Amino acid sequence: QSVLTQPPSVSGAPGQRVTISCTGSSSNIGADYDVHWYQQLPGRAPNLLIYGTTSRPSGVPDRFSGSKSGTSASLAITGLQAEDEADYYCQSYDSSLSGFVIFGGGTKLTVL
Amino acid sequence: QVQLQESGPGLVKPSETLSLTCVVSGVPMTDYYWTWLRQPPGKGLEWLAYIYYVGATNYNPSVEGRVTILQDTSRNQFSLRLNSVTAADTAVYYCAGGEVAGGLYIAAWGQGTLVTVSS
């Protein structure tokens, strides 16, 4: 059971916009800790997509964006492309006994 | 550009110790929080531990007491030891480099190495 809750799957057609939610609590996202997002293509190691809730590393297209409100965060992907089909994980920090680095359970994005 | 390469046995017997090493290239050991994570087959990511170049460490409470992270800055590498392994420790183990911005995040990942716990 992950400390951060993500939907198991989302889907969208090419060109559409999809969002992936990441729900936490008052000891992590709600405590104003940043949220980070990773993309994991099939058979590959994860790759940093968003850090510091809203920042993109060099090389990540601006089709990917992050936001946060209250105890939840979201990853938005616009102009969906076939190569976006992957697993996506959110990550934050928790001030309780859960540990310094906590992950969501992951969301499988299917491009229809 | 940081590069990370894990190495170690792919098969470990139950109750024994899992030992992995990660060789760092392209950056000095002072640049990142050196981190180990794992991913059981078909499941999500789990952070295990990190070490900073000054020697400060932090461990996931779920494995604390069984896990040790060490570094050898002279050889540009860091390592993981996980004691008393069971089948539940079967996973792809990743070494990684973490940075801090509103909390630790993983900026660079190794390719991962599958470790199977089985007799």
gemmi code that builds the backbone of each chain (N, CA, C; Angstrom):
import gemmi

chains = {
    "A": [
        ("GLN", (0.853, -1.194, 0.000), (0.000, 0.000, 0.000), (0.889, 1.244, 0.000)),
        ("SER", (0.795, 2.029, -1.069), (1.630, 3.208, -1.191), (1.091, 4.350, -0.354)),
        ("VAL", (2.005, 5.197, 0.128), (1.602, 6.359, 0.915), (0.887, 7.375, 0.030)),
        ("LEU", (1.320, 7.482, -1.218), (0.682, 8.354, -2.188), (-0.196, 7.506, -3.109)),
        ("THR", (-1.407, 7.988, -3.383), (-2.367, 7.209, -4.161), (-2.510, 7.757, -5.576)),
        ("GLN", (-2.285, 6.887, -6.550), (-2.470, 7.232, -7.951), (-3.508, 6.300, -8.562)),
        ("PRO", (-4.202, 6.733, -9.608), (-5.089, 5.805, -10.317), (-4.247, 4.756, -11.017)),
        ("PRO", (-4.698, 3.505, -11.024), (-3.898, 2.456, -11.678), (-3.685, 2.690, -13.167)),
        ("SER", (-4.673, 3.293, -13.812), (-4.557, 3.486, -15.245), (-5.341, 4.701, -15.706)),
        ("VAL", (-4.863, 5.314, -16.768), (-5.563, 6.370, -17.488), (-5.322, 6.126, -18.963)),
        ("SER", (-6.165, 6.719, -19.789), (-5.981, 6.565, -21.232), (-6.454, 7.804, -21.957)),
        ("GLY", (-5.974, 7.962, -23.181), (-6.375, 9.084, -24.000), (-5.972, 8.859, -25.442)),
        ("ALA", (-6.628, 9.553, -26.326), (-6.311, 9.446, -27.748), (-5.173, 10.409, -28.096)),
        ("PRO", (-4.467, 10.126, -29.172), (-3.406, 11.040, -29.604), (-3.931, 12.467, -29.746)),
        ("GLY", (-3.142, 13.421, -29.243), (-3.517, 14.814, -29.324), (-4.327, 15.307, -28.149)),
        ("GLN", (-4.881, 14.395, -27.360), (-5.708, 14.798, -26.228), (-4.851, 15.197, -25.023)),
        ("ARG", (-5.540, 15.688, -24.004), (-4.906, 16.043, -22.739), (-5.356, 15.051, -21.671)),
        ("VAL", (-4.405, 14.564, -20.901), (-4.739, 13.679, -19.791), (-4.079, 14.207, -18.523)),
        ("THR", (-4.683, 13.874, -17.399), (-4.076, 14.216, -16.118), (-3.977, 12.970, -15.248)),
        ("ILE", (-2.942, 12.929, -14.451), (-2.727, 11.836, -13.506), (-2.667, 12.448, -12.114)),
        ("SER", (-3.509, 11.977, -11.230), (-3.559, 12.530, -9.884), (-2.666, 11.755, -8.926)),
        ("CYS", (-2.279, 12.430, -7.865), (-1.424, 11.848, -6.830), (-1.935, 12.418, -5.501)),
        ("THR", (-2.582, 11.591, -4.716), (-3.214, 12.051, -3.490), (-2.427, 11.612, -2.276)),
        ("GLY", (-2.119, 12.577, -1.427), (-1.360, 12.292, -0.215), (-2.137, 12.664, 1.034)),
        ("SER", (-1.413, 13.240, 1.996), (-2.027, 13.588, 3.277), (-1.314, 14.793, 3.880)),
        ("SER", (-1.706, 15.100, 5.101), (-1.156, 16.279, 5.768), (0.302, 16.102, 6.188)),
        ("SER", (0.826, 14.877, 6.096), (2.220, 14.664, 6.480), (3.145, 14.641, 5.268)),
        ("ASN", (2.615, 14.791, 4.088), (3.474, 14.820, 2.898), (3.068, 15.977, 1.978)),
        ("ILE", (2.270, 15.735, 0.973), (1.919, 16.813, 0.040), (1.241, 17.962, 0.767)),
        ("GLY", (0.354, 17.641, 1.696), (-0.368, 18.667, 2.440), (0.504, 19.480, 3.380)),
        ("ALA", (1.686, 18.988, 3.665), (2.642, 19.709, 4.506), (3.541, 20.600, 3.662)),
        ("ASP", (3.147, 20.782, 2.424), (3.819, 21.696, 1.496), (5.163, 21.159, 1.003)),
        ("TYR", (5.333, 19.831, 1.052), (6.525, 19.265, 0.435), (6.305, 19.154, -1.071)),
        ("ASP", (7.370, 19.318, -1.810), (7.271, 19.263, -3.263), (6.952, 17.853, -3.749)),
        ("VAL", (6.421, 17.801, -4.969), (6.104, 16.535, -5.619), (6.954, 16.424, -6.891)),
        ("HIS", (7.421, 15.230, -7.142), (8.251, 14.984, -8.317), (7.611, 13.841, -9.107)),
        ("TRP", (7.832, 13.834, -10.410), (7.202, 12.843, -11.279), (8.246, 12.145, -12.156)),
        ("TYR", (8.024, 10.871, -12.391), (8.917, 10.063, -13.210), (8.112, 9.323, -14.265)),
        ("GLN", (8.745, 9.155, -15.425), (8.182, 8.350, -16.497), (9.016, 7.079, -16.634)),
        ("GLN", (8.357, 5.935, -16.705), (9.069, 4.676, -16.885), (8.528, 3.980, -18.126)),
        ("LEU", (9.324, 4.007, -19.172), (8.965, 3.297, -20.394), (9.130, 1.797, -20.168)),
        ("PRO", (8.405, 0.980, -20.917), (8.469, -0.477, -20.712), (9.894, -1.012, -20.768)),
        ("GLY", (10.281, -1.758, -19.731), (11.596, -2.382, -19.678), (12.744, -1.444, -19.397)),
        ("ARG", (12.448, -0.196, -19.044), (13.508, 0.782, -18.831), (13.502, 1.280, -17.393)),
        ("ALA", (14.593, 1.936, -17.018), (14.641, 2.596, -15.722), (13.768, 3.847, -15.763)),
        ("PRO", (13.259, 4.264, -14.623), (12.487, 5.518, -14.590), (13.343, 6.702, -15.034)),
        ("ASN", (12.655, 7.779, -15.409), (13.338, 8.995, -15.846), (12.621, 10.189, -15.233)),
        ("LEU", (13.375, 11.149, -14.729), (12.779, 12.323, -14.094), (12.023, 13.160, -15.112)),
        ("LEU", (10.787, 13.479, -14.776), (9.913, 14.225, -15.679), (9.627, 15.631, -15.145)),
        ("ILE", (9.321, 15.721, -13.865), (9.008, 16.979, -13.182), (9.667, 16.919, -11.804)),
        ("TYR", (10.328, 18.022, -11.418), (10.857, 18.118, -10.061), (10.403, 19.423, -9.434)),
        ("GLY", (10.423, 19.445, -8.100), (9.994, 20.656, -7.421), (8.568, 21.055, -7.769)),
        ("THR", (7.722, 20.080, -7.985), (6.284, 20.205, -8.286), (5.996, 20.704, -9.693)),
        ("THR", (6.752, 21.716, -10.163), (6.401, 22.331, -11.448), (7.556, 22.471, -12.439)),
        ("SER", (8.769, 22.109, -12.046), (9.933, 22.336, -12.919), (10.231, 21.139, -13.803)),
        ("ARG", (10.638, 21.433, -15.040), (10.997, 20.377, -15.984), (12.503, 20.342, -16.176)),
        ("PRO", (13.106, 19.156, -16.104), (14.536, 19.051, -16.435), (14.746, 19.394, -17.902)),
        ("SER", (15.964, 19.768, -18.223), (16.312, 20.030, -19.608), (15.996, 18.808, -20.466)),
        ("GLY", (15.330, 19.048, -21.593), (15.022, 17.970, -22.506), (13.616, 17.418, -22.388)),
        ("VAL", (12.924, 17.743, -21.309), (11.534, 17.286, -21.153), (10.616, 18.289, -21.845)),
        ("PRO", (9.787, 17.810, -22.766), (8.915, 18.734, -23.515), (7.947, 19.474, -22.595)),
        ("ASP", (7.562, 20.688, -23.034), (6.631, 21.472, -22.219), (5.200, 20.946, -22.313)),
        ("ARG", (5.004, 19.827, -22.994), (3.695, 19.153, -22.974), (3.422, 18.547, -21.592)),
        ("PHE", (4.477, 18.392, -20.820), (4.354, 17.826, -19.473), (4.390, 18.959, -18.454)),
        ("SER", (3.425, 18.965, -17.540), (3.405, 19.991, -16.513), (2.887, 19.420, -15.214)),
        ("GLY", (3.323, 20.020, -14.103), (2.908, 19.562, -12.791), (2.261, 20.680, -12.000)),
        ("SER", (1.385, 20.276, -11.085), (0.727, 21.244, -10.212), (0.400, 20.560, -8.897)),
        ("LYS", (0.014, 21.378, -7.923), (-0.304, 20.864, -6.583), (-1.358, 21.734, -5.952)),
        ("SER", (-2.269, 21.121, -5.191), (-3.269, 21.856, -4.435), (-3.666, 21.022, -3.233)),
        ("GLY", (-3.518, 21.620, -2.057), (-3.893, 20.904, -0.843), (-3.060, 19.656, -0.658)),
        ("THR", (-3.727, 18.523, -0.525), (-3.029, 17.255, -0.296), (-2.882, 16.446, -1.586)),
        ("SER", (-3.095, 17.081, -2.739), (-2.991, 16.360, -4.003), (-2.112, 17.098, -5.003)),
        ("ALA", (-1.579, 16.329, -5.927), (-0.804, 16.883, -7.027), (-1.284, 16.242, -8.319)),
        ("SER", (-0.934, 16.878, -9.425), (-1.348, 16.349, -10.722), (-0.240, 16.511, -11.753)),
        ("LEU", (-0.178, 15.550, -12.633), (0.674, 15.629, -13.816), (-0.248, 15.751, -15.017)),
        ("ALA", (-0.030, 16.770, -15.839), (-0.828, 16.947, -17.044), (0.056, 16.712, -18.270)),
        ("ILE", (-0.513, 16.008, -19.220), (0.171, 15.768, -20.486), (-0.749, 16.240, -21.595)),
        ("THR", (-0.293, 17.219, -22.361), (-1.090, 17.719, -23.469), (-0.525, 17.205, -24.781)),
        ("GLY", (-1.337, 17.257, -25.834), (-0.872, 16.791, -27.140), (-0.340, 15.369, -27.069)),
        ("LEU", (-1.128, 14.481, -26.494), (-0.700, 13.110, -26.226), (-0.111, 12.448, -27.473)),
        ("GLN", (1.022, 11.766, -27.273), (1.695, 11.067, -28.369), (1.858, 9.593, -28.014)),
        ("ALA", (2.003, 8.766, -29.025), (2.132, 7.323, -28.813), (3.298, 6.994, -27.886)),
        ("GLU", (4.380, 7.762, -27.990), (5.562, 7.470, -27.168), (5.394, 7.865, -25.711)),
        ("ASP", (4.264, 8.484, -25.376), (3.990, 8.812, -23.978), (3.445, 7.610, -23.217)),
        ("GLU", (3.142, 6.536, -23.931), (2.604, 5.343, -23.266), (3.690, 4.765, -22.363)),
        ("ALA", (3.399, 4.778, -21.058), (4.397, 4.426, -20.054), (3.727, 4.373, -18.690)),
        ("ASP", (4.512, 4.006, -17.686), (4.082, 4.119, -16.299), (4.607, 5.431, -15.731)),
        ("TYR", (3.778, 6.077, -14.923), (4.141, 7.353, -14.328), (4.025, 7.253, -12.812)),
        ("TYR", (5.051, 7.761, -12.117), (5.090, 7.697, -10.665), (5.256, 9.094, -10.080)),
        ("CYS", (4.491, 9.377, -9.033), (4.731, 10.591, -8.261), (5.578, 10.228, -7.040)),
        ("GLN", (6.255, 11.235, -6.503), (7.154, 11.019, -5.360), (7.206, 12.279, -4.519)),
        ("SER", (7.284, 12.115, -3.213), (7.387, 13.265, -2.324), (8.150, 12.864, -1.072)),
        ("TYR", (8.008, 13.679, -0.057), (8.650, 13.430, 1.227), (7.561, 13.315, 2.280)),
        ("ASP", (7.787, 12.485, 3.282), (6.804, 12.333, 4.343), (7.452, 12.563, 5.692)),
        ("SER", (6.807, 13.370, 6.531), (7.385, 13.712, 7.825), (7.012, 12.738, 8.925)),
        ("SER", (6.243, 11.705, 8.566), (5.903, 10.699, 9.577), (6.915, 9.572, 9.497)),
        ("LEU", (6.537, 8.376, 9.840), (7.471, 7.257, 9.850), (7.617, 6.573, 8.487)),
        ("SER", (6.976, 7.134, 7.465), (6.968, 6.478, 6.161), (8.300, 6.584, 5.434)),
        ("GLY", (9.121, 7.516, 5.859), (10.408, 7.611, 5.180), (10.588, 8.917, 4.441)),
        ("PHE", (11.809, 9.161, 4.056), (12.148, 10.426, 3.448), (11.722, 10.512, 1.998)),
        ("VAL", (11.640, 9.403, 1.320), (11.294, 9.382, -0.098), (10.133, 8.411, -0.272)),
        ("ILE", (8.975, 8.928, -0.632), (7.793, 8.087, -0.783), (7.276, 8.192, -2.213)),
        ("PHE", (6.749, 7.096, -2.714), (6.258, 7.027, -4.080), (4.769, 6.702, -4.106)),
        ("GLY", (4.136, 7.103, -5.191), (2.813, 6.596, -5.493), (2.940, 5.216, -6.119)),
        ("GLY", (1.820, 4.537, -6.238), (1.848, 3.179, -6.761), (2.048, 3.075, -8.268)),
        ("GLY", (1.979, 4.218, -8.939), (2.189, 4.221, -10.380), (0.888, 4.207, -11.162)),
        ("THR", (0.911, 4.857, -12.320), (-0.248, 4.911, -13.224), (0.189, 4.513, -14.617)),
        ("LYS", (-0.509, 3.553, -15.185), (-0.224, 3.118, -16.556), (-1.015, 3.990, -17.521)),
        ("LEU", (-0.312, 4.729, -18.369), (-0.949, 5.552, -19.387), (-0.993, 4.791, -20.699)),
        ("THR", (-2.192, 4.622, -21.202), (-2.382, 3.976, -22.497), (-2.822, 5.012, -23.516)),
        ("VAL", (-2.130, 5.064, -24.641), (-2.504, 5.951, -25.725), (-3.320, 5.134, -26.722)),
        ("LEU", (-4.575, 5.514, -26.864), (-5.527, 4.710, -27.638), (-5.262, 4.746, -29.141)),
    ],
    "B": [
        ("GLN", (27.861, 14.582, -17.603), (26.654, 13.763, -17.493), (26.953, 12.546, -16.608)),
        ("VAL", (26.193, 12.432, -15.537), (26.427, 11.333, -14.606), (26.013, 10.004, -15.237)),
        ("GLN", (26.821, 8.997, -15.002), (26.494, 7.636, -15.416), (26.651, 6.721, -14.218)),
        ("LEU", (25.726, 5.771, -14.094), (25.696, 4.869, -12.959), (25.558, 3.449, -13.477)),
        ("GLN", (26.334, 2.540, -12.884), (26.290, 1.152, -13.307), (26.290, 0.236, -12.095)),
        ("GLU", (25.203, -0.529, -11.969), (25.098, -1.480, -10.868), (25.810, -2.797, -11.213)),
        ("SER", (26.287, -3.464, -10.182), (26.843, -4.799, -10.376), (26.639, -5.610, -9.097)),
        ("GLY", (26.548, -6.920, -9.283), (26.357, -7.811, -8.145), (25.691, -9.090, -8.580)),
        ("PRO", (25.572, -10.050, -7.649), (24.952, -11.337, -7.989), (23.499, -11.182, -8.381)),
        ("GLY", (23.077, -11.952, -9.351), (21.685, -11.931, -9.778), (20.822, -12.890, -8.984)),
        ("LEU", (21.459, -13.763, -8.205), (20.727, -14.758, -7.435), (21.309, -14.825, -6.026)),
        ("VAL", (20.437, -14.713, -5.044), (20.843, -14.767, -3.642), (19.930, -15.762, -2.923)),
        ("LYS", (20.514, -16.555, -2.041), (19.714, -17.531, -1.307), (18.982, -16.885, -0.130)),
        ("PRO", (17.810, -17.395, 0.199), (17.093, -16.868, 1.371), (17.958, -16.915, 2.625)),
        ("SER", (17.809, -15.876, 3.443), (18.520, -15.653, 4.706), (19.935, -15.131, 4.513)),
        ("GLU", (20.422, -15.084, 3.283), (21.765, -14.568, 3.048), (21.743, -13.053, 2.820)),
        ("THR", (22.915, -12.498, 2.499), (23.054, -11.050, 2.336), (23.179, -10.690, 0.864)),
        ("LEU", (22.363, -9.749, 0.451), (22.404, -9.189, -0.905), (23.412, -8.051, -0.905)),
        ("SER", (24.369, -8.088, -1.821), (25.372, -7.019, -1.910), (25.460, -6.510, -3.342)),
        ("LEU", (25.300, -5.215, -3.498), (25.381, -4.572, -4.801), (26.324, -3.388, -4.740)),
        ("THR", (26.963, -3.114, -5.874), (27.853, -1.960, -5.983), (27.420, -1.117, -7.159)),
        ("CYS", (27.606, 0.185, -7.026), (27.291, 1.127, -8.099), (28.514, 1.976, -8.372)),
        ("VAL", (28.963, 1.944, -9.616), (30.104, 2.767, -10.011), (29.583, 4.063, -10.634)),
        ("VAL", (30.110, 5.167, -10.146), (29.699, 6.494, -10.600), (30.757, 7.062, -11.540)),
        ("SER", (30.323, 7.598, -12.669), (31.256, 8.260, -13.568), (30.631, 9.537, -14.100)),
        ("GLY", (31.490, 10.469, -14.470), (31.037, 11.704, -15.096), (30.848, 12.875, -14.149)),
        ("VAL", (30.778, 12.599, -12.852), (30.605, 13.668, -11.856), (31.379, 13.305, -10.595)),
        ("PRO", (31.741, 14.286, -9.787), (32.374, 13.963, -8.495), (31.343, 13.418, -7.520)),
        ("MET", (31.807, 12.666, -6.556), (30.911, 12.052, -5.569), (30.238, 13.094, -4.686)),
        ("THR", (30.722, 14.340, -4.730), (30.126, 15.391, -3.907), (28.842, 15.943, -4.506)),
        ("ASP", (28.519, 15.562, -5.743), (27.437, 16.236, -6.471), (26.036, 15.751, -6.127)),
        ("TYR", (25.896, 14.537, -5.652), (24.560, 13.972, -5.474), (24.417, 13.288, -4.117)),
        ("TYR", (23.172, 13.003, -3.781), (22.832, 12.077, -2.706), (22.730, 10.696, -3.372)),
        ("TRP", (23.639, 9.814, -3.057), (23.701, 8.511, -3.717), (22.678, 7.581, -3.083)),
        ("THR", (21.854, 7.001, -3.936), (20.605, 6.397, -3.509), (20.427, 4.998, -4.087)),
        ("TRP", (19.788, 4.146, -3.312), (19.345, 2.843, -3.813), (17.823, 2.764, -3.742)),
        ("LEU", (17.240, 2.234, -4.791), (15.801, 1.987, -4.849), (15.606, 0.585, -5.433)),
        ("ARG", (14.375, 0.087, -5.326), (14.084, -1.201, -5.930), (12.665, -1.240, -6.468)),
        ("GLN", (12.416, -2.209, -7.341), (11.101, -2.359, -7.944), (10.827, -3.845, -8.125)),
        ("PRO", (9.983, -4.428, -7.268), (9.614, -5.842, -7.457), (8.964, -6.028, -8.820)),
        ("PRO", (9.080, -7.206, -9.391), (8.503, -7.448, -10.725), (7.023, -7.074, -10.787)),
        ("GLY", (6.684, -6.224, -11.737), (5.297, -5.816, -11.939), (4.740, -4.860, -10.905)),
        ("LYS", (5.606, -4.355, -10.020), (5.126, -3.472, -8.950), (5.789, -2.106, -9.027)),
        ("GLY", (5.531, -1.295, -8.020), (6.007, 0.067, -8.013), (7.396, 0.225, -7.408)),
        ("LEU", (7.801, 1.491, -7.319), (9.134, 1.848, -6.843), (9.169, 1.987, -5.320)),
        ("GLU", (10.290, 1.595, -4.736), (10.498, 1.738, -3.303), (11.898, 2.272, -3.054)),
        ("TRP", (11.987, 3.401, -2.332), (13.278, 3.931, -1.935), (13.817, 3.120, -0.763)),
        ("LEU", (15.123, 2.826, -0.789), (15.739, 2.040, 0.278), (16.645, 2.879, 1.181)),
        ("ALA", (17.524, 3.676, 0.575), (18.506, 4.390, 1.381), (19.221, 5.427, 0.534)),
        ("TYR", (19.810, 6.415, 1.223), (20.725, 7.304, 0.525), (21.885, 7.665, 1.432)),
        ("ILE", (22.989, 8.068, 0.800), (24.172, 8.524, 1.511), (24.690, 9.780, 0.834)),
        ("TYR", (25.109, 10.751, 1.638), (25.702, 11.963, 1.117), (27.205, 11.884, 1.311)),
        ("TYR", (27.964, 12.639, 0.535), (29.412, 12.427, 0.507), (30.063, 12.624, 1.875)),
        ("VAL", (29.433, 13.415, 2.744), (30.010, 13.616, 4.077), (29.785, 12.407, 4.986)),
        ("GLY", (29.017, 11.437, 4.451), (28.784, 10.216, 5.209), (27.418, 10.122, 5.849)),
        ("ALA", (26.625, 11.168, 5.756), (25.271, 11.137, 6.323), (24.406, 10.141, 5.549)),
        ("THR", (23.631, 9.365, 6.286), (22.787, 8.348, 5.661), (21.340, 8.466, 6.135)),
        ("ASN", (20.423, 7.942, 5.333), (19.031, 7.788, 5.724), (18.484, 6.511, 5.128)),
        ("TYR", (17.657, 5.825, 5.902), (17.130, 4.540, 5.480), (15.614, 4.529, 5.535)),
        ("ASN", (15.022, 3.758, 4.627), (13.586, 3.538, 4.669), (13.266, 2.722, 5.928)),
        ("PRO", (12.327, 3.183, 6.744), (11.992, 2.431, 7.961), (11.586, 0.986, 7.673)),
        ("SER", (11.071, 0.732, 6.476), (10.611, -0.625, 6.160), (11.752, -1.629, 6.064)),
        ("VAL", (12.960, -1.156, 5.833), (14.115, -2.055, 5.731), (15.216, -1.694, 6.726)),
        ("GLU", (14.992, -0.649, 7.510), (16.019, -0.244, 8.463), (16.296, -1.381, 9.434)),
        ("GLY", (17.578, -1.583, 9.715), (17.970, -2.718, 10.542), (18.495, -3.869, 9.702)),
        ("ARG", (18.083, -3.918, 8.444), (18.580, -4.956, 7.529), (19.492, -4.383, 6.455)),
        ("VAL", (19.456, -3.051, 6.284), (20.121, -2.442, 5.143), (21.271, -1.540, 5.584)),
        ("THR", (22.334, -1.530, 4.789), (23.457, -0.631, 4.999), (23.882, -0.065, 3.656)),
        ("ILE", (24.089, 1.241, 3.626), (24.622, 1.884, 2.435), (25.990, 2.443, 2.784)),
        ("LEU", (26.951, 2.204, 1.913), (28.325, 2.640, 2.127), (28.832, 3.320, 0.869)),
        ("GLN", (29.877, 4.123, 1.044), (30.485, 4.747, -0.118), (31.999, 4.613, -0.053)),
        ("ASP", (32.603, 4.587, -1.226), (34.062, 4.606, -1.349), (34.382, 5.714, -2.347)),
        ("THR", (34.600, 6.910, -1.825), (34.786, 8.062, -2.708), (36.085, 7.958, -3.511)),
        ("SER", (37.059, 7.238, -2.992), (38.323, 7.099, -3.715), (38.155, 6.266, -4.979)),
        ("ARG", (37.131, 5.396, -4.969), (36.874, 4.549, -6.126), (35.609, 4.951, -6.868)),
        ("ASN", (35.031, 6.093, -6.471), (33.815, 6.604, -7.111), (32.717, 5.534, -7.150)),
        ("GLN", (32.435, 4.949, -6.009), (31.378, 3.957, -5.969), (30.687, 3.945, -4.615)),
        ("PHE", (29.484, 3.417, -4.614), (28.774, 3.217, -3.364), (28.089, 1.860, -3.439)),
        ("SER", (27.676, 1.353, -2.282), (27.203, -0.022, -2.244), (25.989, -0.171, -1.332)),
        ("LEU", (25.310, -1.293, -1.515), (24.133, -1.644, -0.712), (24.320, -3.034, -0.164)),
        ("ARG", (23.996, -3.207, 1.101), (23.944, -4.541, 1.696), (22.593, -4.707, 2.363)),
        ("LEU", (21.915, -5.801, 2.030), (20.613, -6.103, 2.603), (20.687, -7.501, 3.202)),
        ("ASN", (20.502, -7.556, 4.528), (20.656, -8.821, 5.243), (19.370, -9.626, 5.284)),
        ("SER", (19.523, -10.915, 5.566), (18.379, -11.797, 5.853), (17.295, -11.688, 4.795)),
        ("VAL", (17.697, -11.839, 3.551), (16.752, -11.634, 2.456), (15.733, -12.772, 2.382)),
        ("THR", (14.566, -12.421, 1.870), (13.503, -13.384, 1.600), (13.046, -13.179, 0.171)),
        ("ALA", (12.093, -14.005, -0.253), (11.572, -13.884, -1.611), (10.985, -12.493, -1.859)),
        ("ALA", (10.508, -11.851, -0.805), (9.927, -10.509, -0.949), (10.965, -9.465, -1.347)),
        ("ASP", (12.233, -9.797, -1.246), (13.299, -8.872, -1.648), (13.688, -9.032, -3.104)),
        ("THR", (13.052, -9.953, -3.814), (13.278, -10.100, -5.244), (12.793, -8.847, -5.962)),
        ("ALA", (13.678, -8.222, -6.724), (13.340, -6.949, -7.357), (14.450, -6.537, -8.329)),
        ("VAL", (14.126, -5.555, -9.147), (15.161, -4.822, -9.877), (15.664, -3.736, -8.931)),
        ("TYR", (16.961, -3.729, -8.702), (17.577, -2.744, -7.823), (18.248, -1.669, -8.667)),
        ("TYR", (17.920, -0.424, -8.354), (18.479, 0.718, -9.066), (19.402, 1.513, -8.142)),
        ("CYS", (20.565, 1.888, -8.642), (21.335, 2.917, -7.971), (21.037, 4.236, -8.680)),
        ("ALA", (21.134, 5.316, -7.941), (20.666, 6.578, -8.475), (21.345, 7.748, -7.783)),
        ("GLY", (21.228, 8.894, -8.424), (21.747, 10.132, -7.847), (20.602, 11.067, -7.530)),
        ("GLY", (20.534, 11.485, -6.277), (19.464, 12.355, -5.849), (19.919, 13.784, -5.673)),
        ("GLU", (18.991, 14.698, -5.898), (19.218, 16.110, -5.633), (18.115, 16.603, -4.697)),
        ("VAL", (18.371, 17.750, -4.105), (17.408, 18.283, -3.139), (16.818, 19.579, -3.653)),
        ("ALA", (15.495, 19.596, -3.775), (14.738, 20.814, -4.090), (13.345, 20.557, -3.542)),
        ("GLY", (13.086, 21.079, -2.356), (11.808, 20.759, -1.741), (11.714, 19.300, -1.394)),
        ("GLY", (12.833, 18.736, -0.982), (12.889, 17.306, -0.719), (13.753, 16.623, -1.757)),
        ("LEU", (14.132, 15.405, -1.453), (15.013, 14.678, -2.353), (14.232, 14.176, -3.555)),
        ("TYR", (14.812, 14.306, -4.736), (14.268, 13.671, -5.926), (15.409, 13.001, -6.671)),
        ("ILE", (15.056, 12.049, -7.525), (16.052, 11.241, -8.208), (16.319, 11.828, -9.589)),
        ("ALA", (17.502, 12.420, -9.732), (17.845, 13.101, -10.985), (18.490, 12.172, -12.007)),
        ("ALA", (19.118, 11.108, -11.542), (19.829, 10.216, -12.455), (19.688, 8.787, -11.971)),
        ("TRP", (19.444, 7.889, -12.895), (19.197, 6.480, -12.572), (20.190, 5.572, -13.291)),
        ("GLY", (20.583, 4.493, -12.616), (21.278, 3.419, -13.301), (20.267, 2.601, -14.090)),
        ("GLN", (20.747, 1.645, -14.853), (19.858, 0.843, -15.693), (19.095, -0.196, -14.882)),
        ("GLY", (19.570, -0.502, -13.688), (18.906, -1.480, -12.842), (19.488, -2.866, -13.010)),
        ("THR", (19.429, -3.644, -11.928), (19.894, -5.025, -11.971), (18.893, -5.901, -11.225)),
        ("LEU", (18.479, -6.992, -11.850), (17.510, -7.887, -11.236), (18.205, -8.817, -10.253)),
        ("VAL", (17.688, -8.827, -9.035), (18.174, -9.751, -8.013), (17.023, -10.667, -7.620)),
        ("THR", (17.239, -11.939, -7.759), (16.244, -12.939, -7.399), (16.676, -13.651, -6.132)),
        ("VAL", (15.769, -13.739, -5.170), (16.045, -14.472, -3.938), (15.363, -15.830, -4.042)),
        ("SER", (16.180, -16.865, -4.118), (15.649, -18.222, -4.280), (16.724, -19.225, -3.895)),
        ("SER", (16.282, -20.352, -3.380), (17.228, -21.412, -3.036), (17.522, -22.288, -4.242)),
    ],
}
model = gemmi.Model(1)
for chain_id, residues in chains.items():
    chain = gemmi.Chain(chain_id)
    for i, (resn, *xyz) in enumerate(residues, 1):
        res = gemmi.Residue()
        res.name, res.seqid = resn, gemmi.SeqId(i, " ")
        for name, pos in zip(("N", "CA", "C"), xyz):
            atom = gemmi.Atom()
            atom.name, atom.element = name, gemmi.Element(name[0])
            atom.pos, atom.b_iso = gemmi.Position(*pos), 0.0
            res.add_atom(atom)
        chain.add_residue(res)
    model.add_chain(chain)
structure = gemmi.Structure()
structure.add_model(model)
structure.setup_entities()
